[in-house]
Each structure stands twice: as C-alpha cells, then as structure tokens.
Amino acid sequence: MDDTSGLSLQGELLACLGQAMQPPRSDAFFNALRDGLVDDIADLCGALGAESVAADLPPLRCALGEVEDRESLLLAYSVLFLAPPPKVRLNLVRLMDGASSGAGLGYLDEMLARHQLNLRSEHRELPDHLTVVLELAACLISRGEQGNDQAERDAKALLQQMVAPAARHLAETAADVEQAHGLPKVYSRLLALIGTTGQDPDGCLLPGTRSVAGEATGASKSAPDTGPAMAACARCGTPFVSLRDQAVLIAHLQEAGAPADHLHVCPDCRTGPGG
C-alpha cells in the first residue's frame, strides 16, 4: 500500500508476515528473515497476547535454522512459487475463485478504492497476491483500531474469509512439495503461521476484539458473537463467508456472465479431493 505509516501492533504483525512471503533476493533480506523474523513476531505476539500464533513459531524457527544460505532459500521459493507452472500459487483469487481475474479482483479493487489506498509502485504483483492482501489488511486493521468501522469490517472479511482458509490450504500444498523435493520447510510453516494469524483464535488481533490483559471479565468472555450473518458451505456446512460478501462476489460474476456456483462452497472443499 502507499500508506503504511502509523500501523497498529496488529498491522505491524500482518505487514511483517506479508514481507516474509517475498522472495529472498538480497543477503540483507535473507539475514533479516533467518535471524530476526521469529523474534520480531514473538515480540508482537507477546504484546498482543496472541498465544496461538506464538505457538506456531518454534517449527518455523527450526526450519529457518536449517537453511544454510540465501541461495538455498531462494531455490526453495523458486520451486514452490515461481518455476512455471507454479506448484503453489500465492494469488488468492485464483485459489478461491479458480481464475486470476473477475469477481475476486473486482472485490479487492473496490476495497482499495473505498479506502483510498493504492499499491506501491514497486509492487509487481496483482492485488490478490498474499503479500499485498496482508499489507492491505494491515492498513485496514490499523484504521479499524482508530475507529473506522468500515475498515474494521473489511479487515475481518479479508483475514477470516480469504487469508485464513487460503493460507491453510497453501501450507498443506507447500508441505507436500517441500517433502517431494527435499526443500527446507520454511514456507509451509510460514503459511501455516499466516493461516493461524488470519483465523485469530485468541480474539486479540482483529479490531474491536482485543482487550487489555486482565480486564476481560467472565461476562465479557461469554458474550454472544454479534458478527455478520455467515453463509454455510453447501458441502460441509461450515460458515465461511459473510452473506453480504458472498452476494457481492456472486453479483460480480453474474454481471460478467460467469458461473457462480463455486462461491457456495468453502475453499477447503473447493480445493479438496472432490473440489
């Protein structure tokens, strides 16, 4: 994004994870990734009380410690994400919608326009690339912390309905490729960490859900969820997208004359054996 100043702690965590998914093209980037990434995330998790996210850090630390040099990590990145055809695609719209353009990208473009955000000039990826989506979520989550209700809603939609399910699936695919090619397990574990972060099991990352340590009462912990109405997967029955966002995506596809039946199926079922 062209405005990443003043990020909240939650925003810094998301931006940090997004940058880690860039290729290690320089020694400085590689050294920061190998020697500083886990500690930086651990510090942010400690400040936020994100215990479930922090629990995913030891496997990532172990995997990074086994990487000998930048060339080894760049090779792993290239095999996973770059060598045509890519074995693991970091474009989330292609993963979730089965296409690299159309409704999903239109949805992201509308979100960028709504919040008057633009991609930085050095970004060479489409708006649905995992790095860009995490950076967008970082900006929105920070604005949500400052009282912007629309930014809060959009941040939740991105993280819970796009980032979390996509990253979990990508982590499984990456782990299979790493195993088959004898690659370090850095990126499968990083993607699993991103999936946990987007899911936010501790309720401390998304705007409006983080409480100051020690201030949460029994009553507040058991308060009913007042989130948006969710659409259930037509196959497994799991709620996976808000009815509002589902309707927007379906409308985009119908206007383009494209089928939309797949949007009634969650990403896990869509990309599974029967998908």
Backbone bond lengths (Angstrom), bond angles and torsions (degrees), N, CA, C in turn:
res aa  C-N    CA-C-N  psi(-1)  N-CA   C-N-CA  omega(-1)  CA-C   N-CA-C  phi
1 M - - - 1.461 - - 1.531 110.44 -
2 D 1.329 115.99 158.22 1.458 118.75 -179.43 1.520 112.06 -85.37
3 D 1.339 118.39 -1.95 1.458 121.86 179.11 1.520 108.88 -139.03
4 T 1.339 116.01 92.68 1.461 120.29 177.90 1.519 110.58 -116.02
5 S 1.334 116.18 19.67 1.456 119.41 177.64 1.527 109.81 -80.07
6 G 1.311 115.96 152.06 1.454 120.79 175.97 1.510 114.68 67.83
7 L 1.333 117.55 32.88 1.461 119.92 179.00 1.526 110.67 -69.16
8 S 1.317 115.84 143.44 1.464 120.74 172.59 1.522 108.45 -74.06
9 L 1.335 116.62 174.79 1.458 119.93 177.54 1.529 111.08 -59.99
10 Q 1.350 115.68 -40.37 1.461 119.07 177.30 1.524 110.77 -61.73
11 G 1.341 115.60 -43.07 1.454 120.39 178.95 1.526 112.17 -63.33
12 E 1.324 116.65 -39.69 1.462 120.30 178.39 1.523 110.88 -62.77
13 L 1.326 116.55 -39.46 1.464 120.41 178.82 1.523 110.86 -62.24
14 L 1.328 117.05 -46.49 1.463 120.88 -179.42 1.528 111.22 -65.89
15 A 1.326 116.97 -42.34 1.462 120.25 179.59 1.525 111.13 -64.05
16 C 1.314 116.20 -38.21 1.463 121.67 178.54 1.532 110.44 -62.66
17 L 1.326 116.15 -45.24 1.463 120.52 178.97 1.533 110.91 -65.39
18 G 1.330 116.44 -39.39 1.455 119.87 179.02 1.517 112.17 -62.67
19 Q 1.328 116.93 -44.52 1.455 120.50 179.63 1.521 111.70 -64.15
20 A 1.330 116.90 -33.75 1.466 120.74 -179.96 1.521 111.87 -64.10
21 M 1.336 117.56 -21.08 1.465 121.11 179.60 1.521 112.55 -88.09
22 Q 1.321 117.75 9.06 1.456 121.59 173.06 1.536 109.50 -85.37
23 P 1.325 118.64 154.13 1.468 120.05 178.91 1.525 111.50 -66.32
24 P 1.331 117.42 142.08 1.475 121.15 -179.15 1.524 111.09 -79.25
25 R 1.326 116.95 78.00 1.464 121.22 -172.92 1.525 113.15 -82.90
26 S 1.331 118.07 -17.27 1.465 120.00 -178.66 1.525 110.22 -127.99
27 D 1.339 115.36 156.83 1.467 119.81 177.68 1.525 110.60 -64.23
28 A 1.330 116.91 -36.99 1.458 120.04 -179.94 1.524 111.18 -62.37
29 F 1.330 115.98 -43.28 1.473 119.87 178.22 1.526 109.88 -64.05
30 F 1.332 116.54 -45.37 1.462 120.20 -179.31 1.524 111.39 -60.28
31 N 1.325 116.95 -45.20 1.464 120.17 -179.00 1.521 111.40 -63.46
32 A 1.333 116.60 -39.98 1.466 120.17 178.32 1.521 110.79 -65.44
33 L 1.329 116.01 -39.14 1.460 120.52 179.96 1.527 110.75 -67.06
34 R 1.311 116.57 -49.35 1.463 120.68 -175.39 1.514 112.53 -71.26
35 D 1.341 116.98 -40.77 1.460 120.42 -170.12 1.524 114.36 -99.87
36 G 1.344 117.22 -17.89 1.458 117.73 -173.87 1.513 116.69 -124.28
37 L 1.353 117.46 -20.44 1.461 120.29 -172.37 1.524 112.58 -58.77
38 V 1.326 117.07 -52.25 1.468 119.80 -174.70 1.522 110.96 -63.50
39 D 1.324 117.38 -41.36 1.466 119.77 179.25 1.526 111.47 -64.68
40 D 1.334 116.59 -40.23 1.468 119.73 178.65 1.529 110.71 -62.72
41 I 1.340 116.42 -44.44 1.460 119.77 179.62 1.518 110.73 -66.30
42 A 1.331 116.82 -39.50 1.461 120.57 178.80 1.523 110.98 -60.71
43 D 1.327 117.25 -40.92 1.466 120.72 178.22 1.523 111.17 -63.19
44 L 1.337 116.32 -43.80 1.460 119.97 179.36 1.527 111.02 -65.73
45 C 1.326 116.93 -41.39 1.471 120.52 178.67 1.522 110.51 -62.96
46 G 1.335 116.96 -39.66 1.458 120.25 178.67 1.520 111.77 -63.51
47 A 1.331 116.29 -41.24 1.467 119.89 179.90 1.517 111.75 -68.36
48 L 1.341 116.83 -31.41 1.466 121.79 -176.81 1.525 113.09 -91.94
49 G 1.333 117.36 -16.51 1.460 120.27 -174.30 1.511 112.42 76.69
50 A 1.333 116.38 28.25 1.471 121.31 -177.51 1.525 109.50 -87.93
51 E 1.318 116.93 74.98 1.457 121.46 -173.67 1.523 112.15 -68.32
52 S 1.315 117.67 -37.66 1.467 120.49 -178.91 1.521 111.41 -67.19
53 V 1.320 117.14 -36.83 1.460 120.65 176.34 1.524 109.78 -67.91
54 A 1.319 116.63 -44.38 1.459 120.77 179.48 1.527 111.71 -60.82
55 A 1.335 116.83 -30.65 1.466 120.34 -179.57 1.524 112.21 -66.46
56 D 1.326 117.83 -20.34 1.464 121.59 178.24 1.528 112.51 -85.69
57 L 1.333 118.17 -3.03 1.460 120.67 -174.05 1.535 114.66 -77.37
58 P 1.334 120.94 -38.56 1.475 119.02 -178.32 1.526 114.34 -56.05
59 P 1.356 120.15 -43.96 1.475 118.26 177.30 1.528 112.92 -62.18
60 L 1.342 116.65 -36.06 1.463 119.89 178.40 1.523 110.22 -68.53
61 R 1.326 117.20 -41.95 1.463 120.41 178.13 1.536 110.53 -59.69
62 C 1.320 115.80 -43.01 1.463 121.01 179.40 1.528 110.86 -61.91
63 A 1.332 116.74 -45.13 1.464 120.65 -178.59 1.529 110.83 -64.38
64 L 1.320 117.52 -42.96 1.464 120.79 179.11 1.525 111.04 -64.48
65 G 1.331 116.65 -36.15 1.458 120.44 -179.80 1.514 113.58 -66.51
66 E 1.329 116.81 -19.41 1.464 120.84 -179.26 1.527 112.63 -90.85
67 V 1.329 117.59 -4.45 1.463 120.94 179.47 1.528 108.91 -84.43
68 E 1.320 116.43 124.06 1.462 120.58 -173.97 1.521 113.00 -79.94
69 D 1.318 117.16 -40.84 1.457 119.17 -175.44 1.526 110.19 -155.15
70 R 1.330 114.92 173.21 1.463 120.38 -176.98 1.518 111.35 -62.33
71 E 1.338 117.07 -37.87 1.455 120.17 -177.83 1.530 110.88 -60.97
72 S 1.329 117.07 -37.50 1.466 120.39 179.65 1.523 110.94 -64.87
73 L 1.339 116.01 -41.91 1.461 119.31 -179.52 1.523 110.98 -72.50
74 L 1.335 116.92 -37.39 1.460 120.12 178.20 1.522 110.46 -64.59
75 L 1.330 116.92 -37.36 1.457 120.42 176.40 1.523 110.44 -61.79
76 A 1.334 116.35 -45.46 1.465 120.25 179.00 1.524 110.41 -60.82
77 Y 1.332 117.18 -44.30 1.469 121.27 179.65 1.522 110.21 -61.29
78 S 1.339 116.48 -43.27 1.459 120.50 -177.67 1.520 111.47 -65.48
79 V 1.331 117.17 -44.39 1.459 120.49 179.91 1.523 110.61 -62.27
80 L 1.334 116.65 -41.04 1.462 121.12 -176.56 1.530 112.33 -73.85
81 F 1.341 116.17 -49.41 1.459 119.44 -163.70 1.529 115.54 -115.89
82 L 1.329 118.79 -15.02 1.453 119.82 -170.86 1.517 114.74 -116.65
83 A 1.331 118.40 -45.08 1.464 121.13 -173.99 1.530 110.08 -57.83
84 P 1.332 117.62 121.95 1.482 119.85 -175.76 1.520 112.01 -72.23
85 P 1.343 116.06 140.30 1.478 124.59 -14.35 1.521 109.87 -75.57
86 P 1.333 118.02 142.62 1.465 120.08 -177.13 1.530 111.48 -57.39
87 K 1.303 115.59 133.88 1.469 119.76 178.52 1.523 111.18 -74.87
88 V 1.324 116.28 -29.05 1.468 122.10 178.06 1.528 106.77 -130.76
89 R 1.317 117.32 118.74 1.464 121.42 -177.68 1.525 109.96 -97.70
90 L 1.329 115.28 126.08 1.454 120.90 -179.63 1.516 112.83 -89.47
91 N 1.331 117.52 4.18 1.465 121.26 175.82 1.525 108.58 -87.59
92 L 1.323 116.30 109.66 1.455 121.21 -169.37 1.517 112.96 -71.00
93 V 1.322 117.99 -29.95 1.463 120.06 178.87 1.519 109.70 -65.94
94 R 1.331 117.31 -42.16 1.469 120.00 177.92 1.522 109.80 -61.10
95 L 1.319 116.78 -40.18 1.462 120.29 -179.16 1.523 111.38 -66.64
96 M 1.330 116.84 -44.33 1.457 120.56 -171.91 1.518 113.15 -88.40
97 D 1.338 117.47 -31.87 1.465 120.53 -177.16 1.517 112.94 -105.93
98 G 1.337 116.62 -11.99 1.455 119.81 -179.29 1.508 113.94 79.23
99 A 1.340 117.62 13.11 1.464 121.38 179.01 1.514 108.42 -149.62
100 S 1.337 116.10 157.88 1.461 120.51 -177.70 1.523 112.25 -95.80
101 S 1.322 118.08 8.66 1.463 121.27 178.31 1.519 108.21 -152.76
102 G 1.321 115.70 176.83 1.452 119.43 176.66 1.507 112.91 102.81
103 A 1.344 115.61 -138.01 1.461 121.24 -169.21 1.515 112.61 -59.03
104 G 1.338 117.11 -46.72 1.458 119.84 -176.03 1.507 112.45 -62.08
105 L 1.353 116.92 -46.06 1.456 119.35 178.72 1.523 110.61 -67.30
106 G 1.324 117.14 -36.01 1.458 119.63 176.30 1.516 111.69 -61.29
107 Y 1.325 116.08 -38.95 1.464 122.10 177.84 1.520 110.37 -60.80
108 L 1.348 117.40 -44.88 1.457 121.04 179.41 1.523 111.27 -69.29
109 D 1.336 117.12 -39.95 1.463 119.98 178.44 1.526 110.84 -61.27
110 E 1.329 116.46 -41.12 1.469 120.10 178.10 1.524 110.66 -63.30
111 M 1.334 116.86 -38.66 1.456 120.64 179.66 1.532 110.89 -66.29
112 L 1.327 116.96 -41.82 1.463 120.80 176.73 1.528 110.64 -61.09
113 A 1.337 115.85 -44.81 1.462 119.85 -178.97 1.526 111.25 -66.68
114 R 1.327 116.83 -39.83 1.462 121.33 -178.59 1.523 111.64 -59.27
115 H 1.325 115.64 -35.53 1.466 119.53 -177.14 1.526 112.29 -104.29
116 Q 1.341 115.94 10.88 1.469 122.36 176.32 1.529 110.90 53.93
117 L 1.321 115.31 49.13 1.462 122.32 177.72 1.525 109.11 -114.81
118 N 1.318 115.83 146.91 1.459 121.71 177.79 1.523 109.25 -129.45
119 L 1.337 115.65 152.62 1.450 119.52 174.48 1.523 109.25 -69.17
120 R 1.339 115.97 142.39 1.457 119.33 175.68 1.516 109.78 -63.95
121 S 1.327 116.82 149.84 1.458 121.27 -174.88 1.525 112.12 -61.65
122 E 1.354 117.61 -28.05 1.459 119.38 -178.63 1.524 113.03 -79.59
123 H 1.338 116.98 -9.55 1.460 119.49 177.97 1.528 109.52 -70.71
124 R 1.326 115.01 123.87 1.466 119.97 177.83 1.524 111.19 -104.49
125 E 1.319 116.51 -1.25 1.456 120.45 -177.15 1.529 111.36 -92.10
126 L 1.328 114.95 161.73 1.459 120.93 171.57 1.533 108.98 -70.49
127 P 1.334 117.55 162.17 1.466 120.55 -178.26 1.527 114.09 -60.71
128 D 1.353 117.51 -17.50 1.458 118.77 -177.40 1.525 112.88 -94.93
129 H 1.340 117.95 4.53 1.464 119.97 175.77 1.521 108.94 -63.87
130 L 1.317 116.99 141.37 1.463 121.04 -174.64 1.516 112.55 -53.66
131 T 1.329 117.67 -42.03 1.470 120.37 178.74 1.518 111.16 -59.55
132 V 1.333 116.72 -44.80 1.465 120.95 -177.44 1.522 110.82 -68.48
133 V 1.334 117.50 -41.42 1.459 120.91 -179.90 1.530 110.17 -64.00
134 L 1.330 117.73 -40.72 1.463 120.31 178.11 1.526 111.08 -66.31
135 E 1.324 116.53 -37.22 1.461 119.88 177.98 1.535 110.44 -67.14
136 L 1.343 116.18 -40.98 1.460 119.80 175.69 1.526 110.61 -61.30
137 A 1.327 116.54 -46.04 1.467 119.96 178.53 1.525 111.19 -61.55
138 A 1.339 117.07 -35.23 1.465 120.64 178.73 1.524 111.07 -62.68
139 C 1.340 115.91 -43.49 1.471 119.73 178.14 1.526 111.21 -65.10
140 L 1.332 116.18 -44.56 1.461 120.04 -176.38 1.525 111.38 -68.96
141 I 1.324 117.00 -40.05 1.457 119.83 -178.24 1.526 110.19 -65.61
142 S 1.341 115.81 -33.25 1.464 119.87 178.15 1.525 110.91 -70.94
143 R 1.330 116.82 -39.33 1.463 120.20 176.57 1.533 110.53 -67.48
144 G 1.334 115.79 -35.25 1.457 118.70 175.63 1.510 112.22 -62.19
145 E 1.319 117.10 -38.09 1.467 121.22 176.70 1.526 111.37 -62.87
146 Q 1.331 115.94 -24.51 1.466 120.72 -179.42 1.524 112.24 -92.73
147 G 1.344 116.92 7.58 1.458 120.30 173.73 1.512 115.70 101.64
148 N 1.324 118.22 7.74 1.467 121.28 178.48 1.525 108.21 -84.16
149 D 1.334 116.74 102.46 1.474 120.85 -174.24 1.520 112.21 -65.27
150 Q 1.331 118.07 -39.03 1.460 120.36 179.97 1.522 110.83 -65.46
151 A 1.330 116.63 -41.34 1.464 119.93 177.50 1.518 110.52 -62.67
152 E 1.332 116.69 -37.91 1.469 121.03 177.62 1.522 110.64 -61.89
153 R 1.327 117.31 -46.50 1.466 120.79 -179.89 1.525 111.17 -63.37
154 D 1.331 116.49 -42.47 1.457 119.49 -178.69 1.523 111.41 -68.85
155 A 1.329 117.53 -37.05 1.471 120.29 177.08 1.519 110.71 -61.90
156 K 1.333 116.83 -43.37 1.462 120.99 179.06 1.525 110.72 -63.04
157 A 1.345 116.60 -41.65 1.456 119.86 -179.77 1.524 110.71 -63.37
158 L 1.325 116.91 -44.67 1.464 120.11 -179.92 1.523 111.77 -61.47
159 L 1.319 116.21 -47.55 1.460 120.30 -173.51 1.520 112.24 -72.62
160 Q 1.322 116.89 -47.46 1.454 119.98 -172.19 1.521 112.76 -82.57
161 Q 1.329 117.10 -30.50 1.462 119.49 -173.13 1.519 113.28 -104.81
162 M 1.320 117.74 -16.91 1.458 119.86 179.33 1.528 111.60 -118.98
163 V 1.336 117.19 -58.86 1.462 120.61 -173.03 1.525 112.05 -65.11
164 A 1.337 117.67 -51.47 1.464 120.09 -173.75 1.530 112.86 -60.56
165 P 1.347 119.45 -54.59 1.469 118.27 -178.55 1.522 112.93 -66.41
166 A 1.337 117.51 -37.52 1.460 119.71 -179.55 1.521 111.14 -66.84
167 A 1.328 117.57 -44.63 1.464 120.64 -177.54 1.521 111.34 -65.33
168 R 1.325 117.13 -36.62 1.471 119.08 178.07 1.527 110.43 -63.52
169 H 1.317 116.41 -43.69 1.470 119.70 178.62 1.524 110.64 -65.59
170 L 1.325 117.43 -44.09 1.456 121.46 179.78 1.522 111.20 -61.69
171 A 1.334 116.92 -36.95 1.463 120.21 179.21 1.520 111.32 -62.49
172 E 1.329 116.36 -41.20 1.467 119.97 179.15 1.529 110.82 -66.48
173 T 1.318 116.90 -42.75 1.461 120.48 179.20 1.526 110.79 -64.37
174 A 1.336 116.31 -44.78 1.466 120.92 179.94 1.524 111.13 -62.01
175 A 1.328 117.56 -39.03 1.467 120.88 179.93 1.529 110.56 -62.63
176 D 1.331 117.10 -39.28 1.464 120.65 178.39 1.530 110.95 -64.91
177 V 1.336 116.33 -42.46 1.463 120.13 -179.72 1.523 110.56 -67.38
178 E 1.330 116.80 -43.04 1.468 120.57 178.16 1.525 110.88 -59.13
179 Q 1.319 116.15 -42.68 1.459 120.46 179.47 1.532 110.91 -64.65
180 A 1.304 116.51 -43.46 1.466 120.94 -176.79 1.523 112.45 -67.91
181 H 1.336 117.68 -31.87 1.461 121.50 -175.43 1.529 113.02 -106.56
182 G 1.321 118.15 5.43 1.460 120.63 179.84 1.518 113.35 64.28
183 L 1.333 117.20 36.46 1.465 122.19 -178.29 1.519 111.04 -92.24
184 P 1.333 117.53 154.35 1.475 119.24 172.99 1.521 109.88 -60.74
185 K 1.316 116.10 150.85 1.460 121.18 -172.57 1.527 113.32 -90.81
186 V 1.309 115.97 27.38 1.463 120.81 -175.35 1.523 112.00 -62.10
187 Y 1.323 117.00 -50.20 1.459 118.71 -169.55 1.528 112.78 -78.50
188 S 1.320 118.65 -31.68 1.464 118.41 175.00 1.522 109.58 -64.53
189 R 1.316 117.40 -38.44 1.465 120.20 -178.97 1.526 111.53 -75.95
190 L 1.315 116.77 -32.34 1.461 119.60 175.03 1.529 110.45 -67.62
191 L 1.319 116.61 -41.34 1.469 120.05 178.09 1.522 111.28 -66.09
192 A 1.334 117.67 -37.79 1.462 120.15 176.07 1.525 110.68 -62.80
193 L 1.334 116.25 -38.71 1.463 121.12 177.07 1.529 110.93 -63.48
194 I 1.320 116.54 -41.64 1.467 120.66 178.12 1.525 110.49 -64.56
195 G 1.329 116.82 -39.21 1.460 119.91 177.32 1.509 112.36 -61.42
196 T 1.329 117.02 -43.97 1.463 120.87 178.01 1.517 110.69 -64.03
197 T 1.327 116.59 -41.28 1.465 120.61 180.00 1.524 110.91 -62.22
198 G 1.327 117.21 -45.01 1.460 120.29 179.65 1.515 112.58 -65.25
199 Q 1.322 116.54 -34.49 1.465 120.81 179.36 1.526 110.97 -70.39
200 D 1.345 116.59 -31.42 1.466 122.75 177.81 1.525 112.66 53.98
201 P 1.346 118.33 60.11 1.474 119.97 -176.62 1.513 114.03 -65.65
202 D 1.331 117.82 -22.65 1.462 120.35 -179.58 1.527 112.54 -88.71
203 G 1.325 117.45 -7.44 1.461 120.02 179.30 1.508 113.73 64.50
204 C 1.339 116.83 32.89 1.467 118.58 -176.74 1.525 112.77 -122.01
205 L 1.323 118.15 2.81 1.451 120.41 -177.79 1.517 113.19 -105.01
206 L 1.327 117.12 -38.96 1.450 120.01 -175.93 1.516 111.22 -74.77
207 P 1.338 117.34 147.18 1.460 120.94 -179.50 1.519 111.84 -55.43
208 G 1.315 115.27 138.33 1.456 119.81 175.38 1.509 114.93 81.58
209 T 1.343 118.46 -1.63 1.462 119.81 -178.75 1.516 112.11 -112.71
210 R 1.349 117.99 -14.69 1.449 119.89 -176.71 1.519 109.93 -81.57
211 S 1.308 117.20 129.87 1.457 121.45 176.73 1.515 109.51 -113.87
212 V 1.322 116.81 150.75 1.447 121.04 176.88 1.515 108.92 -65.78
213 A 1.336 116.34 137.13 1.462 120.62 -176.60 1.519 110.19 -54.99
214 G 1.332 114.58 130.66 1.447 120.43 176.98 1.504 114.81 89.08
215 E 1.340 118.03 -7.43 1.455 120.07 -176.86 1.519 112.88 -97.59
216 A 1.334 117.26 -15.07 1.467 119.51 -179.13 1.515 109.59 -71.41
217 T 1.317 116.08 130.30 1.459 120.87 179.46 1.502 109.85 -99.83
218 G 1.321 116.02 166.43 1.459 119.51 178.02 1.510 111.10 -58.95
219 A 1.326 116.45 -37.75 1.462 119.58 -178.86 1.522 110.89 -65.97
220 S 1.364 115.93 -42.45 1.456 118.03 -177.80 1.514 110.82 -69.27
221 K 1.337 117.82 -32.92 1.450 120.34 179.70 1.522 111.75 -67.30
222 S 1.319 116.29 -29.09 1.457 118.92 -177.51 1.522 112.34 -100.13
223 A 1.328 116.49 9.66 1.463 119.90 -179.15 1.515 109.69 -64.16
224 P 1.320 118.05 142.90 1.460 120.67 -178.45 1.515 111.57 -66.87
225 D 1.318 116.11 149.34 1.455 122.20 177.62 1.519 109.25 -73.17
226 T 1.330 115.13 127.42 1.460 119.92 -179.38 1.528 110.68 -111.86
227 G 1.325 116.17 27.48 1.449 120.86 -179.14 1.525 111.50 -70.12
228 P 1.350 115.90 179.33 1.463 119.92 -177.58 1.521 111.76 -68.94
229 A 1.329 116.07 155.07 1.464 120.78 176.37 1.521 108.99 -64.14
230 M 1.332 115.54 134.44 1.450 121.01 -173.48 1.529 111.44 -109.21
231 A 1.329 115.79 147.22 1.464 121.89 174.21 1.519 108.64 -91.37
232 A 1.333 116.49 137.02 1.461 121.40 -179.40 1.528 109.99 -91.79
233 C 1.309 116.20 147.11 1.459 121.92 176.73 1.522 109.83 -61.79
234 A 1.321 116.00 135.19 1.464 120.68 -178.59 1.520 112.16 -69.24
235 R 1.327 117.88 -15.52 1.462 121.17 -179.22 1.525 113.08 -100.42
236 C 1.344 116.28 -54.54 1.475 118.70 -174.25 1.520 113.21 -101.50
237 G 1.348 117.88 -12.21 1.454 121.33 177.97 1.510 114.99 83.20
238 T 1.331 118.13 2.76 1.461 121.38 -178.61 1.525 110.81 -78.45
239 P 1.349 118.95 129.72 1.465 120.29 174.26 1.529 109.12 -62.85
240 F 1.320 118.46 131.93 1.462 119.11 -174.69 1.520 114.35 -140.63
241 V 1.318 119.17 -11.73 1.453 120.84 -179.61 1.531 107.97 -154.95
242 S 1.335 116.03 147.26 1.458 117.79 177.37 1.524 109.69 -68.63
243 L 1.331 115.66 147.09 1.464 119.82 179.17 1.523 110.95 -58.55
244 R 1.324 116.70 -35.37 1.466 120.35 -179.57 1.531 110.74 -65.17
245 D 1.333 117.19 -48.64 1.459 119.92 -178.02 1.525 111.20 -67.52
246 Q 1.328 116.13 -36.39 1.461 119.40 177.74 1.533 110.05 -62.00
247 A 1.332 116.32 -43.38 1.461 120.76 -179.33 1.525 111.30 -63.62
248 V 1.346 117.03 -38.12 1.467 120.65 179.33 1.523 110.36 -63.81
249 L 1.342 116.67 -46.41 1.455 120.80 -178.94 1.527 111.67 -64.73
250 I 1.333 116.14 -42.36 1.465 120.10 179.16 1.532 110.33 -62.52
251 A 1.322 116.54 -41.84 1.468 120.22 179.53 1.521 111.24 -61.45
252 H 1.364 116.37 -41.18 1.468 119.89 178.51 1.527 110.69 -60.35
253 L 1.321 116.58 -45.86 1.460 119.89 -178.49 1.523 111.57 -65.26
254 Q 1.329 115.96 -43.05 1.457 119.38 -179.12 1.524 111.21 -63.77
255 E 1.321 117.42 -37.86 1.464 120.65 177.65 1.522 111.02 -63.75
256 A 1.358 115.42 -32.65 1.459 119.90 179.83 1.522 112.07 -85.27
257 G 1.346 117.62 -0.68 1.447 121.21 -178.72 1.518 113.74 73.33
258 A 1.348 116.47 22.20 1.461 121.20 -177.88 1.526 109.95 -103.16
259 P 1.340 117.52 152.00 1.471 120.09 177.62 1.513 111.45 -65.89
260 A 1.337 116.23 148.92 1.460 120.52 -177.57 1.524 112.83 -128.75
261 D 1.329 117.26 7.07 1.465 119.52 -176.94 1.527 112.39 -59.64
262 H 1.345 117.11 -32.54 1.458 119.91 -177.17 1.525 112.65 -65.42
263 L 1.324 117.69 -19.91 1.457 120.60 -179.34 1.520 112.40 -74.85
264 H 1.326 117.44 -6.26 1.459 120.88 174.03 1.524 111.86 -91.33
265 V 1.330 116.09 2.42 1.467 121.88 -178.42 1.522 108.73 -118.44
266 C 1.327 117.44 134.91 1.459 121.52 -177.33 1.531 110.52 -68.43
267 P 1.341 118.24 157.18 1.473 120.81 -178.58 1.522 113.40 -57.86
268 D 1.331 118.12 -37.05 1.465 120.18 -179.38 1.522 110.93 -62.09
269 C 1.352 117.34 -45.77 1.460 120.46 178.31 1.530 110.83 -70.83
270 R 1.331 116.75 -35.18 1.458 120.85 -176.77 1.516 111.76 -66.37
271 T 1.331 116.86 -33.66 1.448 120.50 -177.04 1.522 112.86 -103.46
272 G 1.339 116.77 2.49 1.466 121.16 179.01 1.519 111.66 -79.88
273 P 1.339 115.41 -173.14 1.466 120.07 -177.27 1.517 114.39 -55.81
274 G 1.341 116.84 -33.26 1.462 119.87 -178.47 1.494 113.37 -96.74
275 G 1.379 117.29 7.32 1.453 121.60 -174.78 1.514 112.84 -74.18
